[in-house]
Amino acid sequence: MIDRVKILDTKILSDNWYILKKITYEFFKKDGSRHVQEREAYDRGNGATILLYNTKNHSIILTKQFRLPTYINGNETGMLIEACAGLLDKDNPEECIRRETEEETGYQIKAIQKAFQAYMSPGSVTEILHFFIAEYDAEMKINEGGGLESEQENIEVLEIDFQKAIEMIEKGEIMDAKTIMLIQYLQLKNIL
């Protein structure tokens, strides 16, 4: 496939929060015909996400925070219930998610299991998201969580019964794709 694509031009449209590029490229179809196309691609880096679960209590830890893009797309409050997540920056995925878990939820997790990785919006965003799960218990709670003031985070930590979380997906109360994927992963693997 790589020999069928040639980048002709790349323009930076925005380098404010992350990088938005306009890319002109030529693409050769299977029949050999050449097509020039333009697309925009948003590069925000790669990330990691985790779902904490407790087999004894049949519960999971989620977060709730304001997400501007959901607000401008019809979410009346802008609040979104999500699995803990963060950008890798210069960390490997496991180091990143350990750090983010402690910052956002207040839990210092021990054993982490990689579930899978996926492109979340491949039509416009370059990000690969690494998905993890980890068991938690009350002794792992070392602080209140809530995110970092320096990153302007204002995160509420939620402990939710697993069956209730499934019902929340069905009712449209949990609408975040990564969170739904992780909850369904636990369900498919019969972990809870």
C-alpha positions as CSV (number, residue, x, y, z in Angstrom):
1,M,0.0,0.0,0.0
2,I,2.8,2.4,0.8
3,D,4.0,2.5,-2.8
4,R,0.5,3.6,-3.8
5,V,0.6,6.9,-1.8
6,K,2.9,9.9,-2.3
7,I,2.7,13.0,-0.1
8,L,2.9,16.1,-2.4
9,D,2.4,19.0,0.0
10,T,1.8,19.5,3.7
11,K,0.6,22.8,5.2
12,I,0.2,23.5,8.9
13,L,-3.2,25.1,9.4
14,S,-3.0,25.3,13.2
15,D,-0.3,24.7,15.8
16,N,-2.3,26.2,18.7
17,W,-3.4,23.3,20.9
18,Y,-2.2,20.4,18.7
19,I,-1.3,20.3,15.1
20,L,-3.8,20.5,12.2
21,K,-2.3,19.8,8.8
22,K,-3.7,20.0,5.3
23,I,-2.1,17.3,3.2
24,T,-2.1,17.0,-0.6
25,Y,-1.2,13.5,-1.8
26,E,-1.5,11.3,-4.8
27,F,-3.0,7.9,-4.5
28,F,-2.8,5.1,-7.1
29,K,-5.9,2.9,-7.3
30,K,-5.6,-0.8,-8.0
31,D,-6.2,-0.2,-11.7
32,G,-3.2,2.1,-11.8
33,S,-5.1,5.3,-12.2
34,R,-3.6,8.3,-10.3
35,H,-5.8,10.6,-8.1
36,V,-4.7,13.7,-6.2
37,Q,-6.6,14.3,-3.0
38,E,-6.5,16.8,-0.1
39,R,-7.3,15.9,3.5
40,E,-6.9,17.5,6.9
41,A,-5.3,15.5,9.7
42,Y,-5.3,16.4,13.3
43,D,-2.2,15.2,15.2
44,R,-2.7,15.3,18.9
45,G,-0.3,12.5,19.7
46,N,-1.0,9.0,20.9
47,G,-2.8,8.2,24.2
48,A,-3.7,5.5,26.7
49,T,-6.8,4.7,28.6
50,I,-7.7,2.4,31.5
51,L,-10.7,0.9,33.1
52,L,-10.3,0.1,36.8
53,Y,-12.5,-2.7,38.1
54,N,-13.2,-4.4,41.4
55,T,-14.3,-8.1,41.2
56,K,-15.4,-8.2,44.9
57,N,-17.7,-5.2,44.6
58,H,-18.5,-5.6,40.9
59,S,-17.7,-2.0,40.4
60,I,-15.6,0.2,38.1
61,I,-14.0,3.6,38.4
62,L,-14.9,6.3,35.8
63,T,-14.4,10.0,35.6
64,K,-16.7,12.9,34.8
65,Q,-15.5,16.2,33.3
66,F,-16.5,19.0,31.0
67,R,-15.7,18.4,27.3
68,L,-16.2,21.4,25.1
69,P,-16.5,19.5,21.7
70,T,-19.5,17.6,23.1
71,Y,-21.0,20.8,24.4
72,I,-20.9,22.5,21.0
73,N,-22.3,19.3,19.4
74,G,-25.5,19.2,21.5
75,N,-24.5,17.8,25.0
76,E,-26.4,20.4,27.1
77,T,-24.1,20.3,30.1
78,G,-20.9,19.3,28.3
79,M,-20.2,16.8,31.0
80,L,-18.9,13.4,29.9
81,I,-18.5,10.2,31.8
82,E,-15.2,8.5,30.7
83,A,-12.6,6.0,31.5
84,C,-9.3,7.6,32.8
85,A,-7.1,8.6,29.9
86,G,-4.2,10.8,28.8
87,L,-1.7,11.6,26.1
88,L,1.5,9.7,26.1
89,D,3.7,12.7,25.8
90,K,7.2,11.1,26.0
91,D,6.2,8.2,28.1
92,N,5.5,4.6,27.0
93,P,1.8,3.7,27.2
94,E,2.0,1.9,30.6
95,E,4.0,4.7,32.3
96,C,1.5,7.2,30.9
97,I,-1.6,5.4,32.2
98,R,-0.1,4.7,35.6
99,R,0.6,8.5,36.0
100,E,-2.8,9.5,34.6
101,T,-4.6,7.0,36.9
102,E,-3.0,8.5,40.0
103,E,-3.6,12.1,38.8
104,E,-7.2,11.6,37.7
105,T,-8.6,8.9,40.1
106,G,-6.2,9.0,43.0
107,Y,-5.5,5.2,42.7
108,Q,-2.0,3.9,42.6
109,I,-2.5,0.7,40.6
110,K,-0.3,-2.4,40.7
111,A,-0.9,-4.9,37.9
112,I,-1.9,-3.6,34.5
113,Q,-3.1,-5.6,31.6
114,K,-3.0,-4.4,28.0
115,A,-6.3,-5.1,26.3
116,F,-5.8,-3.8,22.8
117,Q,-5.0,-0.7,20.8
118,A,-7.1,1.2,18.2
119,Y,-7.4,4.2,16.0
120,M,-10.2,6.2,17.4
121,S,-11.2,8.5,14.5
122,P,-9.0,7.4,11.5
123,G,-10.7,9.7,9.0
124,S,-9.3,12.8,10.6
125,V,-7.2,12.1,13.7
126,T,-3.8,10.4,13.8
127,E,-4.1,9.1,17.4
128,I,-3.6,5.5,18.4
129,L,-5.1,4.8,21.8
130,H,-3.7,2.0,24.0
131,F,-6.4,0.3,26.1
132,F,-5.6,-1.2,29.6
133,I,-7.5,-2.7,32.4
134,A,-6.5,-3.1,36.1
135,E,-8.0,-4.3,39.3
136,Y,-8.3,-1.9,42.1
137,D,-9.2,-2.0,45.8
138,A,-9.7,0.6,48.6
139,E,-6.1,0.3,49.8
140,M,-4.8,1.6,46.4
141,K,-6.5,5.0,46.9
142,I,-3.6,7.3,47.8
143,N,-5.2,10.7,47.1
144,E,-8.5,12.3,46.0
145,G,-7.6,12.4,42.3
146,G,-9.4,15.1,40.2
147,G,-6.6,15.9,37.8
148,L,-3.9,18.5,37.8
149,E,-4.5,22.2,38.5
150,S,-1.6,23.0,36.1
151,E,-3.5,21.3,33.3
152,Q,-6.8,23.0,34.2
153,E,-8.4,19.7,35.0
154,N,-11.5,19.5,37.1
155,I,-12.4,15.8,37.2
156,E,-15.0,14.0,39.4
157,V,-14.2,10.4,40.3
158,L,-17.1,8.0,40.1
159,E,-17.3,4.5,41.5
160,I,-20.2,2.7,39.6
161,D,-21.7,-0.7,39.8
162,F,-20.7,-2.6,36.6
163,Q,-24.3,-3.6,35.7
164,K,-25.4,0.0,36.2
165,A,-22.6,1.2,33.8
166,I,-24.0,-1.2,31.1
167,E,-27.4,0.3,31.7
168,M,-26.0,3.8,31.5
169,I,-24.6,3.0,28.0
170,E,-28.0,1.7,26.9
171,K,-29.7,4.9,28.2
172,G,-27.1,7.2,26.6
173,E,-25.6,8.4,29.9
174,I,-22.2,7.0,28.9
175,M,-21.4,8.1,25.4
176,D,-17.6,8.1,25.3
177,A,-16.4,5.5,22.8
178,K,-13.2,4.4,24.7
179,T,-15.3,3.9,27.8
180,I,-17.9,1.9,26.0
181,M,-15.2,-0.3,24.4
182,L,-13.5,-1.0,27.8
183,I,-16.8,-1.8,29.5
184,Q,-17.7,-4.2,26.7
185,Y,-14.2,-5.7,26.9
186,L,-14.8,-6.6,30.5
187,Q,-18.2,-7.9,29.6
188,L,-16.8,-10.1,26.7
189,K,-14.0,-11.5,28.9
190,N,-16.4,-12.2,31.7
191,I,-14.2,-10.3,34.1
192,L,-17.1,-8.8,36.0
